[in-house]
Amino acid sequence: MIENLHITASISIEYNKEGGNAMNIYHKIVNQKIKTLTVDELLSYSSQYDIPLTKPQAQKAIKYLRSKADTKIDIFDAEERKKLLREIAKVTSPDVARQLNSLFNQFAK
């Protein structure tokens, strides 16, 4: 129990250092998750949100996202998102990019 309190206190301190911007923390978490998605997770999310995506499409998209693991990905920035989706469309298809954009919209709510 004391360990949990310590963790909570640490998060609160970090939260205050960040200027109390909860959305900034949320953005970081979501963007990090996008960079570390597995094929199975992507398929699970697409199923959860009724977004049609095949396993080969998911594999290509994840392969591309993994290649960008060392670069900044921000699905909350409209220009960066467009750029990312254009690149995904090149390695998969425009349909897959549209499907991923629908999924990113769900994450960004």
The first five atom37 places (N, CA, C, CB, O) and aatype in JSON, in Angstrom:
{
  "aatype": [12, 9, 6, 2, 10, 8, 9, 16, 0, 15, 9, 15, 9, 6, 18, 2, 11, 6, 7, 7, 2, 0, 12, 2, 9, 18, 8, 11, 9, 19, 2, 5, 11, 9, 11, 16, 10, 16, 19, 3, 6, 10, 10, 15, 18, 15, 15, 5, 18, 3, 9, 14, 10, 16, 11, 14, 5, 0, 5, 11, 0, 9, 11, 18, 10, 1, 15, 11, 0, 3, 16, 11, 9, 3, 9, 13, 3, 0, 6, 6, 1, 11, 11, 10, 10, 1, 6, 9, 0, 11, 19, 16, 15, 14, 3, 19, 0, 1, 5, 10, 2, 15, 10, 13, 2, 5, 13, 0, 11],
  "atom_mask": [
    [1, 1, 1, 1, 1],
    [1, 1, 1, 1, 1],
    [1, 1, 1, 1, 1],
    [1, 1, 1, 1, 1],
    [1, 1, 1, 1, 1],
    [1, 1, 1, 1, 1],
    [1, 1, 1, 1, 1],
    [1, 1, 1, 1, 1],
    [1, 1, 1, 1, 1],
    [1, 1, 1, 1, 1],
    [1, 1, 1, 1, 1],
    [1, 1, 1, 1, 1],
    [1, 1, 1, 1, 1],
    [1, 1, 1, 1, 1],
    [1, 1, 1, 1, 1],
    [1, 1, 1, 1, 1],
    [1, 1, 1, 1, 1],
    [1, 1, 1, 1, 1],
    [1, 1, 1, 0, 1],
    [1, 1, 1, 0, 1],
    [1, 1, 1, 1, 1],
    [1, 1, 1, 1, 1],
    [1, 1, 1, 1, 1],
    [1, 1, 1, 1, 1],
    [1, 1, 1, 1, 1],
    [1, 1, 1, 1, 1],
    [1, 1, 1, 1, 1],
    [1, 1, 1, 1, 1],
    [1, 1, 1, 1, 1],
    [1, 1, 1, 1, 1],
    [1, 1, 1, 1, 1],
    [1, 1, 1, 1, 1],
    [1, 1, 1, 1, 1],
    [1, 1, 1, 1, 1],
    [1, 1, 1, 1, 1],
    [1, 1, 1, 1, 1],
    [1, 1, 1, 1, 1],
    [1, 1, 1, 1, 1],
    [1, 1, 1, 1, 1],
    [1, 1, 1, 1, 1],
    [1, 1, 1, 1, 1],
    [1, 1, 1, 1, 1],
    [1, 1, 1, 1, 1],
    [1, 1, 1, 1, 1],
    [1, 1, 1, 1, 1],
    [1, 1, 1, 1, 1],
    [1, 1, 1, 1, 1],
    [1, 1, 1, 1, 1],
    [1, 1, 1, 1, 1],
    [1, 1, 1, 1, 1],
    [1, 1, 1, 1, 1],
    [1, 1, 1, 1, 1],
    [1, 1, 1, 1, 1],
    [1, 1, 1, 1, 1],
    [1, 1, 1, 1, 1],
    [1, 1, 1, 1, 1],
    [1, 1, 1, 1, 1],
    [1, 1, 1, 1, 1],
    [1, 1, 1, 1, 1],
    [1, 1, 1, 1, 1],
    [1, 1, 1, 1, 1],
    [1, 1, 1, 1, 1],
    [1, 1, 1, 1, 1],
    [1, 1, 1, 1, 1],
    [1, 1, 1, 1, 1],
    [1, 1, 1, 1, 1],
    [1, 1, 1, 1, 1],
    [1, 1, 1, 1, 1],
    [1, 1, 1, 1, 1],
    [1, 1, 1, 1, 1],
    [1, 1, 1, 1, 1],
    [1, 1, 1, 1, 1],
    [1, 1, 1, 1, 1],
    [1, 1, 1, 1, 1],
    [1, 1, 1, 1, 1],
    [1, 1, 1, 1, 1],
    [1, 1, 1, 1, 1],
    [1, 1, 1, 1, 1],
    [1, 1, 1, 1, 1],
    [1, 1, 1, 1, 1],
    [1, 1, 1, 1, 1],
    [1, 1, 1, 1, 1],
    [1, 1, 1, 1, 1],
    [1, 1, 1, 1, 1],
    [1, 1, 1, 1, 1],
    [1, 1, 1, 1, 1],
    [1, 1, 1, 1, 1],
    [1, 1, 1, 1, 1],
    [1, 1, 1, 1, 1],
    [1, 1, 1, 1, 1],
    [1, 1, 1, 1, 1],
    [1, 1, 1, 1, 1],
    [1, 1, 1, 1, 1],
    [1, 1, 1, 1, 1],
    [1, 1, 1, 1, 1],
    [1, 1, 1, 1, 1],
    [1, 1, 1, 1, 1],
    [1, 1, 1, 1, 1],
    [1, 1, 1, 1, 1],
    [1, 1, 1, 1, 1],
    [1, 1, 1, 1, 1],
    [1, 1, 1, 1, 1],
    [1, 1, 1, 1, 1],
    [1, 1, 1, 1, 1],
    [1, 1, 1, 1, 1],
    [1, 1, 1, 1, 1],
    [1, 1, 1, 1, 1],
    [1, 1, 1, 1, 1],
    [1, 1, 1, 1, 1]
  ],
  "atom_positions": [
    [[0.82, -1.19, 0.0], [0.0, 0.0, 0.0], [0.86, 1.26, 0.0], [-0.93, 0.0, 1.2], [0.57, 2.21, -0.72]],
    [[1.91, 1.26, 0.79], [2.79, 2.43, 0.85], [3.48, 2.63, -0.5], [3.83, 2.27, 1.98], [3.65, 3.76, -0.94]],
    [[3.87, 1.53, -1.17], [4.49, 1.65, -2.48], [3.54, 2.33, -3.46], [4.92, 0.27, -3.02], [3.96, 3.17, -4.25]],
    [[2.27, 1.96, -3.42], [1.29, 2.58, -4.31], [1.17, 4.08, -4.04], [-0.07, 1.92, -4.15], [1.04, 4.87, -4.97]],
    [[1.2, 4.46, -2.77], [1.14, 5.87, -2.44], [2.36, 6.61, -2.97], [1.02, 6.06, -0.93], [2.26, 7.74, -3.45]],
    [[3.5, 5.96, -2.87], [4.73, 6.58, -3.37], [4.65, 6.79, -4.88], [5.95, 5.71, -3.02], [5.04, 7.85, -5.38]],
    [[4.16, 5.8, -5.6], [4.02, 5.93, -7.05], [3.06, 7.05, -7.38], [3.54, 4.61, -7.67], [3.33, 7.85, -8.28]],
    [[1.96, 7.12, -6.68], [0.99, 8.18, -6.92], [1.61, 9.54, -6.66], [-0.25, 7.98, -6.04], [1.39, 10.48, -7.42]],
    [[2.37, 9.65, -5.59], [3.02, 10.92, -5.28], [4.01, 11.28, -6.37], [3.72, 10.84, -3.92], [4.11, 12.45, -6.74]],
    [[4.75, 10.31, -6.87], [5.71, 10.58, -7.94], [5.02, 11.05, -9.2], [6.54, 9.34, -8.23], [5.49, 11.97, -9.87]],
    [[3.91, 10.44, -9.52], [3.16, 10.84, -10.71], [2.61, 12.25, -10.51], [2.0, 9.86, -11.0], [2.63, 13.05, -11.45]],
    [[2.13, 12.55, -9.33], [1.6, 13.88, -9.06], [2.68, 14.95, -9.19], [0.98, 13.94, -7.67], [2.44, 16.02, -9.73]],
    [[3.86, 14.64, -8.7], [4.96, 15.59, -8.8], [5.33, 15.8, -10.26], [6.18, 15.09, -7.99], [5.51, 16.94, -10.69]],
    [[5.43, 14.73, -11.03], [5.76, 14.85, -12.45], [4.65, 15.6, -13.17], [5.97, 13.45, -13.08], [4.93, 16.43, -14.04]],
    [[3.43, 15.32, -12.82], [2.28, 15.99, -13.42], [2.38, 17.5, -13.2], [0.96, 15.45, -12.83], [2.15, 18.28, -14.11]],
    [[2.74, 17.9, -11.98], [2.87, 19.33, -11.68], [4.06, 19.94, -12.4], [2.99, 19.54, -10.17], [3.99, 21.1, -12.82]],
    [[5.15, 19.21, -12.55], [6.3, 19.71, -13.27], [5.97, 19.94, -14.74], [7.47, 18.74, -13.15], [6.52, 20.85, -15.37]],
    [[5.07, 19.14, -15.27], [4.66, 19.27, -16.67], [3.69, 20.43, -16.85], [4.02, 17.97, -17.17], [3.22, 20.68, -17.96]],
    [[3.4, 21.13, -15.8], [2.49, 22.25, -15.89], [1.03, 21.83, -15.74], [0.0, 0.0, 0.0], [0.12, 22.59, -16.05]],
    [[0.82, 20.6, -15.26], [-0.53, 20.14, -15.03], [-1.28, 19.81, -16.31], [0.0, 0.0, 0.0], [-2.51, 19.76, -16.31]],
    [[-0.59, 19.58, -17.39], [-1.22, 19.33, -18.69], [-1.48, 17.85, -18.87], [-0.34, 19.86, -19.83], [-0.63, 17.12, -19.37]],
    [[-2.66, 17.4, -18.46], [-3.01, 15.98, -18.55], [-3.06, 15.52, -19.99], [-4.35, 15.72, -17.87], [-2.68, 14.38, -20.28]],
    [[-3.5, 16.35, -20.92], [-3.57, 15.95, -22.32], [-2.18, 15.68, -22.88], [-4.27, 17.03, -23.15], [-2.01, 14.77, -23.69]],
    [[-1.2, 16.45, -22.46], [0.16, 16.22, -22.92], [0.63, 14.82, -22.51], [1.11, 17.29, -22.36], [1.24, 14.12, -23.31]],
    [[0.35, 14.42, -21.3], [0.72, 13.09, -20.82], [-0.06, 12.04, -21.6], [0.45, 12.96, -19.29], [0.52, 11.03, -22.01]],
    [[-1.34, 12.26, -21.8], [-2.16, 11.34, -22.58], [-1.61, 11.21, -24.01], [-3.63, 11.81, -22.6], [-1.52, 10.1, -24.53]],
    [[-1.26, 12.3, -24.63], [-0.7, 12.28, -25.99], [0.57, 11.44, -26.03], [-0.4, 13.72, -26.47], [0.75, 10.63, -26.94]],
    [[1.43, 11.62, -25.06], [2.68, 10.87, -25.01], [2.41, 9.37, -24.9], [3.56, 11.34, -23.84], [3.05, 8.56, -25.56]],
    [[1.46, 9.01, -24.04], [1.13, 7.6, -23.85], [0.57, 7.0, -25.13], [0.12, 7.44, -22.7], [0.99, 5.91, -25.54]],
    [[-0.37, 7.69, -25.76], [-0.98, 7.17, -26.99], [0.07, 7.08, -28.11], [-2.15, 8.07, -27.43], [0.13, 6.07, -28.81]],
    [[0.86, 8.11, -28.28], [1.88, 8.08, -29.33], [2.9, 6.97, -29.1], [2.59, 9.42, -29.4], [3.34, 6.33, -30.05]],
    [[3.28, 6.74, -27.86], [4.21, 5.65, -27.55], [3.56, 4.31, -27.87], [4.64, 5.71, -26.07], [4.21, 3.4, -28.39]],
    [[2.28, 4.19, -27.55], [1.58, 2.94, -27.84], [1.52, 2.69, -29.34], [0.16, 2.96, -27.25], [1.68, 1.55, -29.78]],
    [[1.29, 3.72, -30.13], [1.27, 3.59, -31.59], [2.61, 3.03, -32.07], [0.97, 4.97, -32.27], [2.65, 2.17, -32.95]],
    [[3.7, 3.52, -31.51], [5.04, 3.09, -31.92], [5.36, 1.67, -31.52], [6.07, 4.01, -31.35], [6.25, 1.04, -32.11]],
    [[4.65, 1.14, -30.52], [4.98, -0.19, -30.01], [3.87, -1.22, -30.24], [5.28, -0.11, -28.53], [3.92, -2.32, -29.69]],
    [[2.88, -0.86, -31.04], [1.79, -1.8, -31.33], [2.32, -3.08, -31.96], [0.77, -1.15, -32.25], [3.28, -3.07, -32.73]],
    [[1.68, -4.18, -31.61], [1.96, -5.44, -32.28], [0.87, -5.67, -33.33], [2.02, -6.63, -31.26], [-0.16, -5.0, -33.32]],
    [[1.11, -6.6, -34.22], [0.11, -6.93, -35.23], [-1.18, -7.38, -34.56], [0.64, -8.03, -36.18], [-2.27, -6.95, -34.95]],
    [[-1.07, -8.24, -33.56], [-2.27, -8.74, -32.87], [-3.03, -7.61, -32.18], [-1.89, -9.8, -31.85], [-4.26, -7.59, -32.2]],
    [[-2.31, -6.68, -31.56], [-2.97, -5.55, -30.92], [-3.69, -4.68, -31.95], [-1.96, -4.71, -30.14], [-4.82, -4.25, -31.73]],
    [[-3.02, -4.42, -33.07], [-3.64, -3.61, -34.11], [-4.9, -4.27, -34.63], [-2.65, -3.37, -35.26], [-5.92, -3.61, -34.83]],
    [[-4.85, -5.58, -34.85], [-6.03, -6.31, -35.31], [-7.13, -6.29, -34.26], [-5.66, -7.75, -35.66], [-8.32, -6.19, -34.59]],
    [[-6.75, -6.38, -33.0], [-7.73, -6.33, -31.91], [-8.42, -4.97, -31.86], [-7.06, -6.63, -30.57], [-9.64, -4.89, -31.74]],
    [[-7.63, -3.9, -31.95], [-8.22, -2.56, -31.95], [-9.1, -2.35, -33.17], [-7.12, -1.49, -31.92], [-10.18, -1.76, -33.06]],
    [[-8.66, -2.82, -34.33], [-9.47, -2.64, -35.53], [-10.79, -3.38, -35.4], [-8.72, -3.11, -36.78], [-11.83, -2.9, -35.85]],
    [[-10.76, -4.54, -34.8], [-11.98, -5.3, -34.57], [-12.88, -4.59, -33.55], [-11.65, -6.72, -34.08], [-14.09, -4.5, -33.74]],
    [[-12.27, -4.1, -32.49], [-13.01, -3.4, -31.44], [-13.76, -2.18, -31.97], [-12.06, -2.96, -30.33], [-14.87, -1.89, -31.53]],
    [[-13.15, -1.48, -32.93], [-13.75, -0.27, -33.48], [-14.4, -0.49, -34.85], [-12.71, 0.82, -33.58], [-14.7, 0.47, -35.56]],
    [[-14.61, -1.75, -35.21], [-15.25, -2.12, -36.49], [-14.55, -1.49, -37.69], [-16.71, -1.7, -36.47], [-15.2, -0.94, -38.58]],
    [[-13.24, -1.58, -37.71], [-12.44, -1.06, -38.81], [-11.83, -2.26, -39.52], [-11.32, -0.05, -38.3], [-11.0, -2.97, -38.95]],
    [[-12.24, -2.5, -40.78], [-11.75, -3.69, -41.48], [-10.26, -3.6, -41.77], [-12.53, -3.89, -42.79], [-9.79, -2.65, -42.39]],
    [[-9.52, -4.61, -41.31], [-8.09, -4.66, -41.52], [-7.67, -6.12, -41.54], [-7.32, -3.85, -40.42], [-8.01, -6.87, -40.62]],
    [[-6.96, -6.53, -42.57], [-6.5, -7.92, -42.65], [-5.15, -8.05, -41.95], [-6.4, -8.39, -44.12], [-4.47, -7.07, -41.69]],
    [[-4.8, -9.29, -41.67], [-3.52, -9.53, -41.01], [-2.35, -9.07, -41.88], [-3.37, -11.01, -40.68], [-1.44, -8.42, -41.36]],
    [[-2.33, -9.37, -43.21], [-1.22, -8.85, -44.03], [-1.14, -7.32, -44.04], [-1.35, -9.36, -45.46], [-0.05, -6.75, -44.04]],
    [[-2.29, -6.66, -44.05], [-2.3, -5.19, -44.01], [-1.73, -4.7, -42.68], [-3.73, -4.64, -44.21], [-0.92, -3.77, -42.65]],
    [[-2.14, -5.32, -41.61], [-1.65, -4.96, -40.28], [-0.15, -5.19, -40.19], [-2.38, -5.76, -39.18], [0.58, -4.38, -39.61]],
    [[0.33, -6.29, -40.75], [1.76, -6.6, -40.71], [2.57, -5.53, -41.43], [2.03, -7.97, -41.33], [3.61, -5.1, -40.94]],
    [[2.1, -5.1, -42.59], [2.81, -4.05, -43.34], [2.81, -2.73, -42.58], [2.19, -3.86, -44.73], [3.82, -2.04, -42.51]],
    [[1.66, -2.39, -42.0], [1.56, -1.13, -41.25], [2.47, -1.16, -40.03], [0.11, -0.87, -40.82], [3.16, -0.18, -39.75]],
    [[2.47, -2.28, -39.31], [3.32, -2.39, -38.12], [4.79, -2.37, -38.51], [3.0, -3.68, -37.35], [5.6, -1.75, -37.82]],
    [[5.14, -3.02, -39.6], [6.53, -3.01, -40.07], [6.97, -1.56, -40.32], [6.69, -3.86, -41.35], [8.08, -1.18, -39.97]],
    [[6.09, -0.78, -40.94], [6.43, 0.62, -41.2], [6.56, 1.39, -39.89], [5.37, 1.27, -42.11], [7.52, 2.13, -39.69]],
    [[5.59, 1.22, -38.99], [5.65, 1.95, -37.71], [6.91, 1.58, -36.93], [4.4, 1.65, -36.86], [7.52, 2.44, -36.29]],
    [[7.29, 0.32, -36.97], [8.52, -0.12, -36.28], [9.76, 0.56, -36.89], [8.66, -1.67, -36.37], [10.71, 0.88, -36.18]],
    [[9.73, 0.77, -38.2], [10.87, 1.42, -38.85], [10.99, 2.88, -38.41], [10.73, 1.34, -40.39], [12.05, 3.49, -38.56]],
    [[9.92, 3.43, -37.86], [9.91, 4.81, -37.4], [10.01, 4.92, -35.88], [8.65, 5.51, -37.88], [9.74, 5.97, -35.31]],
    [[10.38, 3.83, -35.23], [10.41, 3.81, -33.77], [11.32, 4.87, -33.16], [10.84, 2.45, -33.29], [11.07, 5.34, -32.05]],
    [[12.36, 5.24, -33.87], [13.3, 6.23, -33.35], [12.93, 7.66, -33.72], [14.68, 5.94, -33.84], [13.61, 8.6, -33.32]],
    [[11.86, 7.82, -34.48], [11.44, 9.17, -34.88], [10.16, 9.55, -34.14], [11.22, 9.24, -36.41], [9.46, 8.7, -33.58]],
    [[9.89, 10.82, -34.14], [8.71, 11.33, -33.44], [7.45, 10.99, -34.23], [8.83, 12.87, -33.22], [7.36, 11.26, -35.43]],
    [[6.51, 10.39, -33.56], [5.18, 10.15, -34.13], [4.2, 10.88, -33.24], [4.85, 8.61, -34.25], [4.17, 10.66, -32.03]],
    [[3.38, 11.74, -33.84], [2.38, 12.46, -33.07], [1.07, 12.45, -33.85], [2.84, 13.92, -32.77], [0.86, 13.27, -34.75]],
    [[0.19, 11.52, -33.5], [-1.08, 11.42, -34.23], [-2.03, 12.54, -33.87], [-1.74, 10.07, -33.95], [-3.09, 12.68, -34.49]],
    [[-1.68, 13.35, -32.87], [-2.52, 14.48, -32.47], [-2.19, 15.75, -33.27], [-2.34, 14.75, -30.97], [-2.96, 16.7, -33.26]],
    [[-1.07, 15.75, -33.96], [-0.68, 16.86, -34.82], [-1.16, 16.54, -36.23], [0.88, 17.11, -34.77], [-0.72, 15.56, -36.83]],
    [[-2.05, 17.36, -36.76], [-2.69, 17.08, -38.05], [-1.68, 16.91, -39.18], [-3.66, 18.2, -38.4], [-1.83, 16.0, -40.0]],
    [[-0.68, 17.75, -39.24], [0.31, 17.66, -40.32], [1.17, 16.41, -40.19], [1.2, 18.9, -40.32], [1.43, 15.73, -41.18]],
    [[1.61, 16.12, -38.98], [2.42, 14.92, -38.77], [1.6, 13.65, -39.06], [2.97, 14.88, -37.33], [2.12, 12.68, -39.61]],
    [[0.35, 13.68, -38.69], [-0.53, 12.54, -38.94], [-0.7, 12.31, -40.44], [-1.9, 12.75, -38.27], [-0.62, 11.18, -40.92]],
    [[-0.94, 13.4, -41.19], [-1.09, 13.29, -42.65], [0.17, 12.71, -43.27], [-1.39, 14.67, -43.27], [0.1, 11.84, -44.14]],
    [[1.31, 13.21, -42.83], [2.58, 12.72, -43.36], [2.75, 11.23, -43.06], [3.76, 13.52, -42.76], [3.13, 10.46, -43.95]],
    [[2.47, 10.83, -41.85], [2.57, 9.42, -41.45], [1.64, 8.56, -42.29], [2.25, 9.26, -39.95], [2.04, 7.5, -42.78]],
    [[0.41, 9.01, -42.46], [-0.56, 8.23, -43.22], [-0.2, 8.16, -44.71], [-1.95, 8.84, -43.06], [-0.43, 7.14, -45.35]],
    [[0.38, 9.23, -45.25], [0.85, 9.19, -46.65], [1.93, 8.14, -46.82], [1.37, 10.56, -47.09], [1.94, 7.39, -47.8]],
    [[2.83, 8.08, -45.86], [3.91, 7.08, -45.92], [3.37, 5.66, -45.76], [4.96, 7.37, -44.83], [3.81, 4.74, -46.44]],
    [[2.41, 5.49, -44.87], [1.79, 4.18, -44.69], [1.06, 3.78, -45.97], [0.81, 4.18, -43.48], [1.09, 2.61, -46.36]],
    [[0.4, 4.74, -46.62], [-0.31, 4.46, -47.88], [0.67, 3.97, -48.95], [-1.05, 5.72, -48.38], [0.32, 3.11, -49.76]],
    [[1.88, 4.51, -48.96], [2.87, 4.1, -49.96], [3.3, 2.64, -49.77], [4.1, 5.0, -49.89], [3.5, 1.92, -50.75]],
    [[3.44, 2.21, -48.51], [3.93, 0.85, -48.26], [2.79, -0.16, -48.14], [4.76, 0.82, -47.0], [3.03, -1.37, -48.22]],
    [[1.57, 0.32, -47.96], [0.42, -0.59, -47.89], [-0.53, -0.23, -49.02], [-0.3, -0.5, -46.5], [-0.37, -0.71, -50.15]],
    [[-1.49, 0.6, -48.73], [-2.43, 1.1, -49.74], [-3.18, 2.29, -49.15], [-3.44, -0.03, -50.2], [-3.19, 2.46, -47.93]],
    [[-3.79, 3.11, -50.01], [-4.59, 4.22, -49.48], [-5.73, 3.74, -48.57], [-5.16, 5.05, -50.63], [-6.09, 4.41, -47.61]],
    [[-6.31, 2.57, -48.89], [-7.38, 2.04, -48.05], [-6.9, 1.73, -46.64], [-7.97, 0.77, -48.68], [-7.57, 2.04, -45.65]],
    [[-5.73, 1.12, -46.54], [-5.18, 0.81, -45.22], [-4.89, 2.1, -44.45], [-3.87, -0.04, -45.35], [-5.16, 2.18, -43.26]],
    [[-4.36, 3.1, -45.14], [-4.09, 4.39, -44.48], [-5.39, 5.0, -43.96], [-3.39, 5.36, -45.46], [-5.43, 5.53, -42.85]],
    [[-6.45, 4.93, -44.75], [-7.75, 5.45, -44.29], [-8.25, 4.67, -43.08], [-8.8, 5.39, -45.43], [-8.79, 5.26, -42.14]],
    [[-8.08, 3.37, -43.11], [-8.51, 2.55, -41.98], [-7.71, 2.89, -40.72], [-8.36, 1.05, -42.32], [-8.27, 2.98, -39.63]],
    [[-6.42, 3.06, -40.89], [-5.6, 3.45, -39.73], [-5.97, 4.84, -39.24], [-4.12, 3.39, -40.08], [-5.94, 5.1, -38.03]],
    [[-6.3, 5.73, -40.15], [-6.73, 7.06, -39.73], [-8.0, 6.97, -38.88], [-6.96, 7.97, -40.96], [-8.15, 7.69, -37.9]],
    [[-8.92, 6.09, -39.27], [-10.12, 5.87, -38.46], [-9.76, 5.37, -37.07], [-11.07, 4.87, -39.15], [-10.35, 5.79, -36.07]],
    [[-8.79, 4.48, -37.01], [-8.35, 3.96, -35.72], [-7.66, 5.06, -34.91], [-7.4, 2.75, -35.92], [-7.9, 5.18, -33.71]],
    [[-6.8, 5.85, -35.55], [-6.14, 6.95, -34.86], [-7.18, 7.94, -34.32], [-5.14, 7.67, -35.8], [-7.0, 8.5, -33.24]],
    [[-8.24, 8.15, -35.07], [-9.32, 9.03, -34.59], [-9.92, 8.51, -33.29], [-10.41, 9.18, -35.66], [-10.24, 9.29, -32.4]],
    [[-10.07, 7.21, -33.19], [-10.59, 6.61, -31.96], [-9.62, 6.85, -30.79], [-10.84, 5.09, -32.15], [-10.04, 7.16, -29.68]],
    [[-8.34, 6.69, -31.05], [-7.32, 6.92, -30.01], [-7.27, 8.38, -29.59], [-5.94, 6.47, -30.5], [-7.01, 8.69, -28.43]],
    [[-7.52, 9.26, -30.53], [-7.35, 10.7, -30.27], [-8.56, 11.33, -29.61], [-7.05, 11.41, -31.56], [-8.53, 12.53, -29.3]],
    [[-9.61, 10.58, -29.39], [-10.81, 11.15, -28.74], [-10.56, 11.5, -27.3], [-11.98, 10.17, -28.83], [-11.46, 11.98, -26.61]]
  ]
}
